[in-house]
Amino acid sequence: MNTAPLNGTELDLHRLETPFTQTRVQRPKQVRRLMAGIDADGQRVPLVVVAQGERFVLVDGYQRWAALTRLGRDTAQVEVWDGPLSAALVQLLARRQGRAFEPIEQAWLLSAALAEGLSQRALATALGQDPSWVSRRLALLRALSEPVQEAVRQGVLSTWAASRVFVPLARANAPDAEALLTALRSEPLSTRELVTWYRHYGQANRTTRARLVAHPRLFIQALQTPETPATAHDPERQWLAELQRLCRQLQGLAQTLPPLLDPRPPAATWQALGTAVAKTAQTVERLRQPFQEDAHVVRTATPDDHRTARQGDGRAPDQPDPGALAPHGTPGADAGRAATPAQQATSHALARTHLDAARALLRDAGERGADAGAAARAP
């Protein structure tokens, strides 16, 4: 395509036609930065337009055009391309400099080029891409409903969240997907928060799902609420709370692992991921070790032992034998005597009470960490 500068390099903004506004994701923060830069230093990068008779169609520079319009400017510096719109769209997609288009923006531009009369094969050839690349981009549009595409266009959803959360949610429960989208328009969630929300949604029952869909922001805020300060004086509860938090994090990593590894990252990144997973699994294994060593002792307690402990001298099961230790740790009269079976059973039962919950959490966390490590090491 030939390019020819417009006489004077300036064009009245009211002469511009903007039919491709819908092919861009709106970025209010970027527009505000452009406004500040243009206001301070003037317009440095021209808009790209295509001349069609007396018409001038804006092809590239929609963020700059929005900034100029909001500043109340009457004219803009432009670079004029001669030729059909279809060729201009292809050249725009093939450009390597400047801001990279998101996959959904590429899909919108491809769809616009098809509307100008190009075929998918001609597009692929002109762009130097495989025809399957064009097909995958267009399939993204077919998978996303128009309301979801509009939410992406307005910045309510990222392309990743739209394809990885809303597509499967809409397939499973279209009304819930619509209700969630309505809620997000007033109280948006980040992509990370939405992934967390979707993980809990998949594990919830019907009643809880209804609340999650109606108030997604409230649910995320509840997850982020700090634990009660009472746990500071209860180290066992505090430790269990930290383990529960760790389990939630590991579950989140397991959920996001498949898209992370498809396509497989570069070799250096792959090795770093594998090393991190292996170190995490080793840390979890070190935590499990003391409980594994104690497991055979806990299993030696029998129902008769527990009954004997309850029928002893009337002390509560968790009270020590007063003769075992004198005040300040000095040996008592029975210090040299071996513990009776009833005392051993009492100690074992107490250990079971305090450790069972922690053992279950550690087992789950260890298994998930091991699974994640195996997945990361898989070719």
N, C-alpha and C positions, 0 to 999 in steps of 0.2 A: 504494500500500500504506500502511496506517496503522501508526504506531509507537506503542507504549504502554510506558512504563517499568515494569519489574517492581517490585513493592512492596519497598522497601528497597534497590533497585538492586544487590543482591548475590544470587548464586546459588551453591549448593554445586557444586563442580567435578564431583563424582561423578554429578550429575544431567545433565550434558551428554553428548549423543551427537555423535560426530565422523565422520560418513560421508563428508565431503569432504576428508579428509586427503590423499588421492591426487591432488587437484586442485591441489596446491601444490608448488613446488620447495622442497626443504629448504635452509635457510640457517643452518647452525650458528653462524656468526659473528654474525649478526643476533640469534639467540636469546640468545647470551651477552651481547650489549650490552643487550638488553631485560631480562635477568635482573639485570644490574648496576643499570640504571635503576629497575626496580621495587623492588629491595632497598633502594635509597637513598631513593627519593621516593614509592614506592607506585605502584599502577596508575593511569595517567592517562587511557588510552583504553579505553573499554569494549569487550567482545566483543559481536558481533552474533549474536543467536540468534533462532530462530523457534519460537514456542510451538505445539505440536500436542498438545492435551489435556494430559496430564501429562508429555509429552516436551518437551525443549528441545534443538533441533538447532543446533549451531554452524555458522554460515554464513560469518562473517568473523572474523579474529583468530586464525588457527591458530598463528602465530608467538608471539603473546602467551600463548595457551593453553599452548604448549609451555614457555615461560619460567615461567609460574606453576606448572605441574606439576613442573618440575625444582626449583623453589624450595621445593616441599613445601607450597604454599598450599592451604587447604581451600575458599576461596571466591574468586569473581571478580566484578568489576563488569560488568554486562551491559546491553545495549540490546535490548529484545525487539521483534521485528517480528511482526505478526499477518498471517496469510494463508498461502497454499500455498507450498511450497518452490520451485516453479517460478518464481513471481513474485519471491521473494526472490533467487534466482539471477540473474534478469534485472536486478533493481534493483542488485545487486552489480556486475554487468558494466557497467552504465550509469553508475556513480558515477565522477566525475572527480577527486575529491580522494583523498588517500592514495597509497599505493604503486601504481604502474601494474603491471598483470599482464603477464607475458611472453606472447608469442603461444601457446606450448604450454599455459600455464595457462588462457588464454582458451578454447583448444580443449577442455581437460578440463572446464571449467565449462559450455561449450555442450553437450558430450556429456551431462553430468549433467542439464542442463535438458531435453534431448531425452528422457532416461530418465524424466523427471517428466511427460511427455505433451505437451510443446510441439513444434510443427513448425518446420522451418528458416525458413519464410517468416514465421511468427509471431514467432520470435526476432529476425529481421532488422528487422521492423517495430517491435517493442518497443524495440530498441536504436538505432533510427534509422540502421541500416546497410543497405547494399545486400546482397541475398541472396548475391551472389558472395563477399562478405567472410566470411559464415558458412561457405560451401562451402570456401573456401581454408583456414580454420582447421581444419575437420574433416578436410580432405584431409591436413593435416600429421600427424594421428594415424594415418591409413591408411598413410602412407608410412613411419612409424617402427614397427619391431617393438616388442613389449612389453618385451623386455630393454633396448632402447635407450631407450624411454620411462622405464623404471625408473632407468636411469643418469642421465638428465636430472633426474628427480625427486630423486635422491640427491645431485645436484651434481657427479657425475663428469664429465658432459658439459654444455656449453652448448647451448641450442636451436640456435644458429647451427651449431655443430660437428656436431650430430646431423643436421641437414637438409642441410648442404653437404659433409660428409665421409662420414658413415656411410651416408646414403641411396645415393649413387653407388657407394660401396665395396661395399655389400651387393648391389647389382644386378650388379656386375661379379664379385664373389667373396664369396659369403655366408660360407664357412668362415673366410676371412681377417678379415671383419668381426666374427665371433663371437670369434675368437682375440684380436683387438685389444681388444675390449671387456673380455675377461677380464683382459688385461694391464693395462689402464687402471684397473681397480678396485683393484689393489694399488699401482700407481704412476701416478697421474693426470698428464696433460699439460695445460697451458693451451691455450686455443683457438689462440693464435698458434703454439705449438709443434706442435699437431696439424696445422695447415695446412702447416707446414714438413715435417712427417713425410709427409703425404699427397702433397706435391709430389715428394719423393724416391721414394716408393713407386711413383708412376706412371711414373718413369723407370728403375726397377730391373728386373733380370731375375728369374726365378722363384726362384732360390736366395737372392738378396739380399732379395727380398720376404719370404721365410720368416723370415729373421733380423730384418727390420724389424718384422714382426708379433709375433714372440716377445719382442723386447726393445726396445720403442719408446723408453723412457726412456734406455737405454744409448746408443741411436743419437743422440738429441738431445744427450746429454752429450758424445759424441764430436765432434759438430759445434761445440760450444762450447769445446772444448779449445784453449788458445792455441797459436799457432805456435811452433815451436822457436826458441830465442834465436839460433840460428846465422844466421838471416836478417838479424839486426841488422848483421852484418858483410858482408852480401851485398846491396847496395841493389837490384840487378836482381831477385833472387828476392823481396825484400821488396815491390818494386813490383808484380811479377806476382801475389804473394799478395793484395795489396790489390785488384788488378783482379778476381781471381777472387771475392773476397768481394763486390765491387760487383756482379758479374754475378749472383751468387746472390740478392742483394737485389733487383735489377731483375727477375729471373725471378719472385721471390715477389710483387712488386708486380703483374706482368702476370697472375699467377694470380688475384689477389684483385680485379682491376679490374672484371670484369663485375658481381659483386654490389654493389660500391661505387657503380656508376653506375645501378643498377636498383633502385628508381626513381631518376630523376635528382635530384641534390641541389639545394638552393636556389641561386639565381643567384650570390650572393656566394661560396658554397663552390665552385661550379662554376668561377668565374673564378679563384679561388685555386689550385685543382687544375691548371687549364690553365697558369697562370703558372709553377707549380712544375715541371711536366713540361717546359715550354719551356726554362726555365733549366737543367734537368738535361741536356736534349738539346744545348744550347749548350756546356755544360761538356765533355760527351763529344766533341763535334766539335772543340773546341780541343785535346783530347788526341790526336785522330786526325790533326790537321793535319801535325805533323812527320813522321809515318810515311807519309802520302800523298805529301809532297814528296820523300821518299827512295825511293819505290817505283820511279820511272823509272830511278834510278841502279842499283838492285839488279837490274833486268831487263836491263841492258846486259851483265852478266857472261855469258859463253858457256862451254860445256863445254871449248873449247880454252883459254880463259883460265884455268880452274881447273886444267887439266892442266899448263899452262905454270907456274903458280904452284907446283905440287907438284914440278916438275922443275927448280927454280931452283937457288940456291946451297946448298941443304941445310938452310936454316933452317926452323923450324916455320912454318906459314902465318900464325900470329898474332903473329910476331915482327917488329918494325919493322926497316927498313934502318938499320944502325948509322951509315951515312954521312949520313943525312938530318939528324940533329941531333947536335951534339956535347954533352958533359956540360953540365948547367945551362942547356940551351936555346940555346947559342951556335950560330951557323950553321956547318955542316960544309962539307966540300969539295964535296959534291953538293947543297948547299942550294938553289942556283938552278936545278938541273936538274929538269925536269918528271917526275912519276912515270911509270914505264913501264906498259904495259898489264898486265903480270903483277902489278905492285904494286897497281894499281887493282882487278884481279880479286880479289886476296887481301883487300883492304879490303872489297870488296862482299860477298864470301862470309862474312866475319866479321860484317858488319852483318846479313846474312840470318839467320845462326845465332842472333843475340841478339834479333832483332826479330820473327821470324815468329810466335812464340807470342803476344807482346804484341799484334801486329796482329790476330790472329784473335780474341783476347779483346775488343779494342776494337771490332772490327767487329760482334761479336755484341751487345755492350753498347749500341753506337750504334743498331743496328737495333731492339733491344727498346725503347730509350728513345724512338726516333722513333715506333714503333708505339703505345706507351703514350700519347705526346702526341697522335697522330692520334685515338686512341680517346677521349681526354678532350675533344678539340675537336669531336667528332662531335655533331650535335644529338640 
